[in-house]
Amino acid sequence: MEHSLKTSEERNFSEDVSYDNMESIASEKSHKRQVQTERHIQKDSIEKSIQDILDVLEPEAQRLQKTPHRVAQSYEEFFKGYTQSPEQIVGSALYDSPTEEMVLLCDIPFTSHCEHHMIPIIGFIHIGYIPDGKIIGASKLARFVDCFAYRLQLQERLTVEIATVLEQILVPKGVATYAIAEHFCISRRGVKKAGTKLITRHFSGMFRTDSSLRAEFLDSIPR
């Protein structure tokens, strides 16, 4: 799969984000979000809020009578990650591993919404891990992506949250995540730089300590 932005892997690894700090932030955020999985999206409240917005933009517009209901239904889908938890997703899909080599799932598409402007983030994420006795059903990796993407998000946090939950559930020797996405808050508003994409990545365990393993992961993912 071709992506329009050239990556900057030539930069020193030390120039990446502080992973210890990001892991701490992601862990705290994940805990708060998992508490939220006990509730459903309150569509009635969303409908009322959308109606208030429409009353400002186009007061008494008859053609917009059903819009608040439609938007509430859309939000229920866009933000369904708040009603999901990784533990529920994985179920019993952990298996004895026949390999100690890297397991890699590429080009997982995702759609999220920027927590600053509530407009779309659309892209792909690649997930790799080194088993330590256990593997996980491949479809569960894609479901983890959806669980965290279908929320108000920062791509920087999304990359870490997916890796962190895989570390907690699978306890592998290392996890690598790499995301590339278009942010409509950049391409459709503000600076309006169409085609611009943001790249974020996260490495833990062996991927973090072994530069050759990081290079193998980065060379294996489609770009």
N, C-alpha and C positions, 0 to 999 in steps of 0.2 A: 504494500500500500504506500502511495507516495504522499508526503506531506510537503506543503509549500515552504516551510521555514527550515533553514539549515540550522542544525544544533551547534552548540558551542562546547562539545566534550573536550576540546583541546585545553580548556581552562583547567587550572590546578584544582584538584579535588578539595583542597582546603578553602576554595572560594565558595563552596556550596553553603547552604543554610546551616545553622547550628542545630544538629540533629538532637542533641540532648535537650535543648530548649524546646524544639518542636515536638519531641516525644512527650514531654511534660505537659505542654499545652494540649496536644491531641488527646492524651489520656484523661485529663480533667474534662475536656469537652465531651469525649465519648461517654464518660460516666453521666454527665448531665443529660445527654441525649438519650441514653438508655432508660433513664427515669421517664422521659417523655414517651417512650413506647407503650406505656400503660394507658394512654389516652388515644382517642380518635380525633381526626381533624374536625373542628367545630364549624361545619358549613354554614350554620345559621349566622354565626358571628361574622364570617367572611362575607356573606351576602349583604349584611347590613353595612359593613365597611365599604364595600364596592358601591352600594347605592349612595352612600354619602359622597363618594368621589364623583359619581355620575351627576349628582345634584349640583355639584360645583361646575363640572364641565358643560353639561347640557341639561339644565333644569327642565323637568316635565317633558322630556323626549319620549314619546310613546313607543317608538321603535326599539328602545333600550330596556323595556320592561323586564324581559327575560335574561338580560345580560348578567345581572348579579348572580342568578342561579347557575348560569353556564360557567361563569368564572369560578364560583365555589366548587363546582364539579371538576373543573380543570385543576384547581389547586389541590384537590384531594388526590389527584394523580401525580401532579408535579412534586408534591411534598409527602408522598406516601412513606418515605424513609423514616419519618418520625414515628410511624406505627410499626416499625420492624426492628428486630434485634438480631445481631450476628448469631447468637446462641440458637435462636429459633430457626435461622436459615440453615445452619450446618447440620442440625439433627444428628443422625448417626452416620453421616457421610465421611467418616475418617477410617482409613484403611491402612493395613500394614504395607510398608513401602518396599517395592522390589528393586529400588535404585537409590543411590546416594548422589546421583547427578542432578544438575539443575532441572527444575520443572518450570516451564515458561508458557504463559497464556498471553497471546498477543492481540492487539487491535480490538480491545473490548470497548465498544462505543458507549459513551455516557452523555447524558444531558443533565445539567444542574442549573441552579439559579444563583447569581451573585448576591451575597448578603448585603452588599452596599446599595444596589439599585434594583434588586429583584428582577433582573432580566437574564436571558439565557447564557449559559456556558456550554459549549458543545465541542466534544473532542473524543480522544481515544486514550486508553490507559493500558500499559503492559505490566504484568505481574510475574515475578520470578521468585522461586524459593529453593533452598537446598534441604531436602528431607532429612530428618533425624529419627528414622524409624516409622514415620507416619506420612501419608499423603492425604489430600482432601479431594473430593469430587470436583472436577474442573468447573462444572456449572456453578458451584458454590462461590468460586472466585468472582464470577460475573455477577452473582447475586450480592456479594459484599459490595461491589462497586455501586450497584443500584441502591443498596441500603443507605450508603452515605452520600451518594450523588443527588438523590431525590430529597434534598433538604436545602436550606439556605447555606451557601458554602463559600469558602475560599479554596481555590485549587491547591494552594500550598498546604492547607490543612487536609484536604481530601487525600492527597498523596500519602500523607503520614498516617491518617486514620485507617486506611485500608491495610497498610503494612502492619500497623500496631495490632489490629484485631487478628490478623493472620498469625502474628507472633504469639499472641495470647492463647489462641485456640489450638494451633498446630505445634507450637514450640519447635520450629525448624532450626537449622544451623544458621540460616540467614534469609533475609527477605529483601527484594528489590522492587520498587515501583517507579514507573516513569509515565508521566501524563503530558499530553500536548493538546491544547484546546484553544478555540476562538472564544473571546469574551465580547459579548455584544455591547458591554459598557465601554469598550474601547473601539470596536469596529462600527457601531451604529449610533453612537452618541459621543459627546465630548470631543476628543481628538479625531474621531472618525477615521481610524487607520484600518481600512478594510484589508483582510488577509493576514493581519498580525496574529500570531499565536504565542501563547505562553507555555513554556516548558518547565515542569517541576519534576523532581526525582527524589527518592529516599532510599538509603541503603542501611541495613542493619546486619549484625553478626558478621559472617564471613564476607559478605559483600562489602562491608565497611572497612574491614581490615586487610582484605586481599585485593590489591589493585588489578591483578590479572583476571580475577573472577568478575570484578566490576566491568572490565573491558570486554570479557566474553559476553556478559549480559547485554551491554550496550551494542556490541557488534551483531547480536542475534535478533534484536528487535527491528522491525521494518521502519525505515525512515525515508 
